[in-house]
Amino acid sequence: MSKRKHILIIGAERGLGLGLAQQFFDRGWHVVGTARHGDNVDALTAVGSQDAARLGLAYIDVTQAEHIDELEKSLGERQFDVIFMNAGIFGALHQSVLEATPQEVTQIMMTNAIGPVRIARRLSARLTGPAPTICFMSSYRASVSGNVEGGLELYRASKAALNILARGLYADLKGSGRTVLSIHPGWAKTDMGTLDGTVEAEIDLESSVSGVAAVVERHMGCKDHLFLDYQDQPLAW
Ligand SMILES: NC(=O)c1ccc[n+]([C@@H]2O[C@H](COP(=O)([O-])OP(=O)(O)OC[C@H]3O[C@@H](n4cnc5c(N)ncnc54)[C@H](OP(=O)(O)O)[C@@H]3O)[C@@H](O)[C@H]2O)c1
């Protein structure tokens, strides 16, 4: 039986998810990446061009609970060492609780917090191997004690919600030796990180995803719930 590790990355057809798919593939992992129906998956498919057997594709919109059944079906008997919930949105540009509509709140909370944790809970039985680990793409903006400058209210609230729900999942799974990692990828050059090219990000995509992959490989199986950045620095909750 192959000793290669297996990862499922939710939201992997562009941005950091695509970069992570390439990173883990290059590190010798089997990778299943997800997209939404209708997405262009050419770049994700190209990740597996050297060894197509190590790259799988599945589909899910993280806001749609009924899509989890479809995902489960398409995964068949597959099991994973790591499940990485990467999909996320910045949300309404105004980012203001004063301006937010119920639809905007629902969209960002379902995409960034409820949806990912619901999928993780449904799929956690697929975690196997000596170091079963669930990762969530968090943000330093999720830190309550680190929020000294204010702003970005909707995004911060959604990622803080993701962190607390990740902690609840960890608590519920603790007896089964699961590890949960909440990771800040740095302010990275993607569609989201540059607000679609209108602002400068701090780091390039490669620096971000290579750091995040190293953090996962270092801490997977530690049986803790950690909040770390892509340089392996702990963040304050
Ligand atoms: N870039 C940064 O500086 C930064 C910093 C901190 C945290 N993050 C986090 O890192 C993660 C990836 O961000 P990114 O910068 O790579 O953003 P991005 O380039 O905008 O990519 C976002 C990804 O999430 C997917 N996604 C969005 N809504 C979805 C939904 N409802 N269902 C399924 N997939 C969905 C997108 O798929 P579609 O193509 O189908 O929309 C895409 O694959 C996010 O969770 C983000 O909050 C990013």
The ligand as a Gaussian input file, in Angstrom:
#p B3LYP/6-31G(d) Opt

LIG

0 1
 N       -5.284000      36.217000       0.322000
 C       -5.107000      36.641000       1.554000
 O       -4.371000      37.611000       1.810000
 C       -5.790000      35.928000       2.692000
 C       -5.457000      36.319000       4.008000
 C       -6.055000      35.662000       5.072000
 C       -6.932000      34.611000       4.834000
 N       -7.242000      34.272000       3.544000
 C       -8.179000      33.161000       3.353000
 O       -7.622000      32.218000       2.458000
 C       -8.681000      31.538000       1.758000
 C       -8.418000      31.582000       0.254000
 O       -8.393000      32.946000      -0.121000
 P       -7.770000      33.447000      -1.503000
 O       -6.980000      34.641000      -1.193000
 O       -7.176000      32.334000      -2.253000
 O       -9.131000      33.943000      -2.218000
 P       -9.617000      33.815000      -3.732000
 O       -8.484000      33.917000      -4.664000
 O      -10.748000      34.775000      -3.839000
 O      -10.182000      32.293000      -3.800000
 C      -11.282000      31.936000      -3.015000
 C      -11.562000      30.472000      -3.167000
 O      -12.700000      30.144000      -2.354000
 C      -13.677000      29.556000      -3.198000
 N      -15.034000      29.833000      -2.761000
 C      -15.600000      31.033000      -2.465000
 N      -16.890000      30.860000      -2.134000
 C      -17.143000      29.532000      -2.241000
 C      -18.287000      28.724000      -2.026000
 N      -19.475000      29.244000      -1.652000
 N      -18.178000      27.386000      -2.199000
 C      -17.008000      26.838000      -2.600000
 N      -15.899000      27.545000      -2.820000
 C      -15.962000      28.877000      -2.645000
 C      -13.424000      30.136000      -4.569000
 O      -14.061000      29.347000      -5.542000
 P      -14.815000      30.051000      -6.796000
 O      -13.751000      30.246000      -7.851000
 O      -15.851000      29.054000      -7.166000
 O      -15.383000      31.359000      -6.317000
 C      -11.907000      30.083000      -4.598000
 O      -11.465000      28.766000      -4.869000
 C       -9.985000      32.221000       2.174000
 O      -10.605000      31.473000       3.204000
 C       -9.496000      33.561000       2.718000
 O      -10.377000      34.124000       3.658000
 C       -6.685000      34.891000       2.477000

